[in-house]
């Protein structure tokens, strides 16, 4: 005689795109049993074993997917750079703006001036927008402090957000984002400071889950990034890299050599980079928001990434200068229309592959037994609609670790 299953909650009355193996992997008329915040059973409702559930929830139609994962954000920052948006539209390049003290340097000044409470308040507004769009897990990078005090301040704010809102947040130290004003003309000395002082402090205080850098002609060279990465890994922190966004420097290959969780942007990556990422298991994170905002013309080599079976993730890259994006679903559409991904690929890119890019593949990003019970019921007739609609409120129910968690965007 089979033992009755016991669930904290049972969810049914929907079809499910489980995203197992990176495909829709559809279960029609699905049921999901949850125990201790994890999926204890999933399958067609007609095959549901005898069970008891403390709570039962009927979705009354729609499609359930894993909660969306936004694996690349700069959510915490001071001020904004709307004036630079105007400058770019009037013909000034991103590089020229940076050389005149704009760009990342402007956000550093604003972020250093704001208090933790001010940073928390503005970041919370942006976080709520993402949550209302179906996001249940995200990464938050530092990178606008560029000193031990202010990088720590940003990461502490990210931890406070995780305590106050029903989301899982992974924190990333992006202190090698730009050279701060006090080190202008002395980039190697700044790398010395990061390796000798800042990273040891961040590691000792356990403020970051990973370490990131910007490998670009206007930021840091591959040799400088390599030293930074070696220091990070000496503290047991995995790495990731902003690579090949504006030029080809071999950053993606460097990231792969360090077994990086991800290499991100990648418009100028080569086949050598793609092959290296295939061997290392590094995820390719595509960021159509920055591509669109900067009016770039060279797309990431999606066909090469497919050919080498490199997992592709898509994220908002929400930041004040180059990707003022508050909707991950909009990025799914842009990944289709601008980069040529299919709707199925974009849903995998914002669930199972995005979770992998955060080191969470074992627990997040798909609907299967043992995974965290993070899922969203959408008011759609097919999962492809999540990439089809430009905006609009498609979310019916947002479930975080088995508990309904609607969020007021205001």
N, C-alpha and C positions, 0 to 999 in steps of 0.2 A: 504494500500500500504506500503510495507516494505521500510524502510529508507536505502539508500545506505551507505555502510560502507566506511570509509576513513582510508587508511593506509599510513604510511610513506614509507613502502616498502612491496612488495609482492614477496614471494619466492616459486618456484614450479619446477616441472620437476625432482622429486626424490621420493623415498619411505622413510618413516620415522619410526624409532624406538623411540617412545615417552618416554619409560621407566615409564609410569604411572603405579602405583602399583608395581613398581620394576620388571616389565616384559617388553618384547619388545613392546607389545601393538602396533602392526604395523598399520600404515596407508599407503596403497598403493596409488601411484600417488598423493602424498600429496601436499597441499598448506599451506603456513604459512603467515598470515598477521601480520605486526608489527606496533605498534603505541607507540610513546614515549618510545622506548627501551624495550617494553614488547610485548609478544604475545597477539594479539587482536583476532585472529581467527586461528584455525588449523583444518584441516579435508581433506577428499578427494577433489581433485580439481574439480571433477564433481559436488560437492555439494557447491562450493563457491558461496556465495550470490553476488548480484550486489554490486560492489565496485569501488572505485577510489584509485589509488596508485601513489604516487609521483615517485617511482622507482619500476621497476619490474626486477626480476632476475630469469633466467632459469638455473637450475643446469645441465641440459642435462644428467640426469642419476645419479646413485649413491645412497647412503643411507645417510640420515641426522639423527644425534643423538644429544642429549643435549651436550653442551660443557663439556669436561671432567673436573672433580674436583679432585685435588691432595690434600687430606685432612691431610697429615702429611709430612712436609718437614723441613729440617734444611738448607735452601737454602743459608743463609748468614753465611759465615765463612771465616777465613783466612787460607791460605796455603792449603795443602792436606796431606794425610797420606799414600801415595803409599808405603813408606818403611815398614809400618806396615802390609800392604797387603802381602808383601814379607815375613815378619817375620811369619805371620800366616801360609803361605804356607810351610814354613820351620819347622812348628810344634809347634810354640809358641801359647798359648791360649790367647783369648781376655783379660781374667782376669790377666794373667801374664804380658801382655804388659801394662795394666793399672797400675799394681803395680810398674812397672819400670819407671813411669812418662810419659808413652805414653797414648794412648787412648784420652779421652776427655780432659785431662790436656794439651796434646800437642796442641790441637786445641785452647784451651783457650789462651795459650801463643801467638800463631800466630795471633789470632783474636784481642787480646789486642794491639798488635804491629802495626796493620794495621790502616790506616786512614779510615774515612767513605767513601771517594771517592774510595779508593782501594777496600774496601769491596763491594761497589756498582758495580764497574766494573766487578769483578769476579762473583758476584751473577747475574748480568744481562746476562752474557753469559750462565749461567745455566738456567735462566728463559726462554731465547729464545728457548733453546732446548725443554723445556716442552711445550711452546706455539706452536712450530712447530709440536708437537705430539698431538695437539688437546686440550690442557689444557686452559681453560678460567677462572678458579677460583682455588686458592690454599691457603694453610696456610703456614706461615713462622714462625718458632719458633726462639727464642733467645736461650741462654743456653751455649754459648761459651765465654761469658763475665764474668759472675759470680761476678760482682760488679755492683753497681748502674750505674756508668759511662759507663761501657762497655756493659751491658745489654741494657741500653737506646740507646747506639750507634747502636747496631744491629737492634733494633726495629725501630729506625728512618730511617735506610737504607731500611728496608722493606716498610715503608710508602713512601719513595722516589720512590721505584720501582713501587708501585701502581699508583703514580702520572705520571710516565713516560711511562708506558706500558699499553696496553689495556687488563688488567686482573683485577679481583677482588681479593684482598689479605686480609686474616684474619691474624692477628698477635697474637702470643701466647708467654707469658713470661715463659720460662723454666729455670728460675734461679736456681731451685732445680734439676739441671742436674747432678752435681758432686760437691764435696767439693773443693774449690779453694786452691792453695798452702798456702795462708796466714791463712787458717783455718784447715789445716791438723791436725788430732787428736782432733779436737774440732767441731765435726759435729753439736751438739746441739747449740753451740754458733753461727754457721753459720745460722741455722734455725732462731735463735733469730734475727740475722741481717736482714734476708730476711723479716721477719714479722714486725719488728719494723722500718726498714729504706727503704729497696728496694721496697717492694710491695706498700707502701704508695706513694712513689715517682712515680712509674710507673702508678699507678691508677690516681694520681692527674694530671699527664700529658697526660692521656688517650692514652697511647702508646700501650696497649695490649687489645685485645678482649677477651682473655681467659688466664688461668694459667695452667701450666703443671708441672709434676714432674717425676723423675725416681725412682720408688720404686723397689729396688733390693738390694741384699746383698753387692754389690760393690758401692751402692749409698746411698739411704735413706730408713729408716725403715717405716713401716706403721704408727707408732705413730708420727714420724717426719713429714710425709706427711700430716697426719690428721691436725696437727697444722697449717701447711702451707695453706692447703685448707680452713680451717676455716677463716684464715685471708683474703685470696683471696675473699671468698664469702661475708665477711663483707664489702668489697668494691664493691660488685655487679658483680664480675667477675666469669663467669662459669669456671668449671675445667675440666681437662682431665688427663690421666695418662699413662705413660709407665709402663706396668704391666706384670708380669708373663713371661718375656722374657727368663730369665736364671734359674729361680727357682720359686717355688710356695710359695708366701708370703701372699696370700689373697688380693693382691692389686686391682684386678678387683672388688671384693666384696666391698672393701673400696670405690672405685670410684663410684660404683652403689649407695652406701649409701649417697654420696654427689650429686646424680643426675648428674653425669658427662656426658658431651657430648659424650665422647668416652673413651674406654680403649684400648690400642694399644700394639701390638706384640702378647701376649696371648698364646705362645706355651705351657706353663705349667699351664694354667688355669684349674680349676676343675669344676665338674657339679654344685657345690654350687655357684661358680663364675658366671657360665652361667645363672643359675636361678635368681640370684640377678640382673644381667644385663637385663634380660627379664622384671623384675618388674619395673626397673627404666627407661627403654627406652634408656639405654646407648648403643651406637653403638660399635661393635667389629671391630677395624681397624687391618687388617692383612697386614703384611709387608714382603713379600717374598724376597725382595732384601737383607735385613739383614740376614734372614734365609739362603739364598743361599751363601752370602759372608762369613758368619761365619761357613759355612758347618755344620749347625745344623742338628739334626736327629729327634727331637721331633716336630711334626707338631701341629699347633693349632687344637683344637677339632671341626672341621667343622661340623661333623655330629651332635654333641650336639648343636651347634649354630643353625643349621637348625631345629632340633627337638623342640627347645625352641623358634624358630622364632625370634632370635636376629638378627637385621639387620647387615650385614657384609659389610664393606668398604675395599678397597684396595688402597694403596698409595705407593709412591716411597721411602719415608723415606730418601730422598737424604741427605747424610751427608758425611763428609770426611773420616770417619773411617770404618763404617760397612755397608754402602749402597751407594756406589758411582754411583748412578743410574740417568740417564738423560732421561729415557723413561717410561712414565706411561703405555703405551701399552705393553712394555716388562713385566711389573709387572702383567698385566692382563694375559698374557700367563703363567707366573710362578705361578700365583694363581691357574690356571687350572692344570698345569702339576705337581706342587709340593704340592699343598694343596687340590686339588680335586674339585675346584669350576667348574661350567659349564660356557661357554661363556656368557650366559644370566645373570648369577649371577655376573660375573666380570664386565659386563657393568653397571648393577645396582650398583655394588660396587664402581664404579668410576663416578657415576652420582648422582642418587637420594639418595643413602645411604651415600655417601661421603659428599653431601651437608648437610644431617642431622647431620653428625659428626662435622660440623662447625657451627651448629645452623642456617643453611640457608635453611631448608626444605621448608619454605613458599615461597621462591623466586627463588631457583636454583634447577638444577638437573633433570628436566623433561620438556618435551614439552607439555605445556597445557596453556590454556588462563589465563593470569595474571602473568605468570612467566616471568623472564627476558629473553629477546630474545638472548640467548647465544646458538648457535648451530654450528655444524660442518657437512659439507658434505664430505663424504668419497668415494674414488674410489674403492668400493668393491661391490660384488654381493650379500652379505648378512652381517648382523651385526656381526655374529659369526667370520668373518674374522679379526675383530679387535683384537681378542685374538689368532688367528691362526698364523698370520705372525710375524716372529721375525725380527723387524726392517722394513726398507723400508719407502718410502714416500707415504702414503695412503691418505693424506689430500688433498682435492680439494679446499675447501673454508672454512675459519674460520670466523664466524660471532659473533661479540661481541656487545650486546645490539642493534642489528639490523643493524650494520655497518660492512662491510667486513674489516678484520684486519689481513692481512697476515703479517708475521714477517720474516725478514731475519735472519737466524741462525748465521751469521757471526758478 
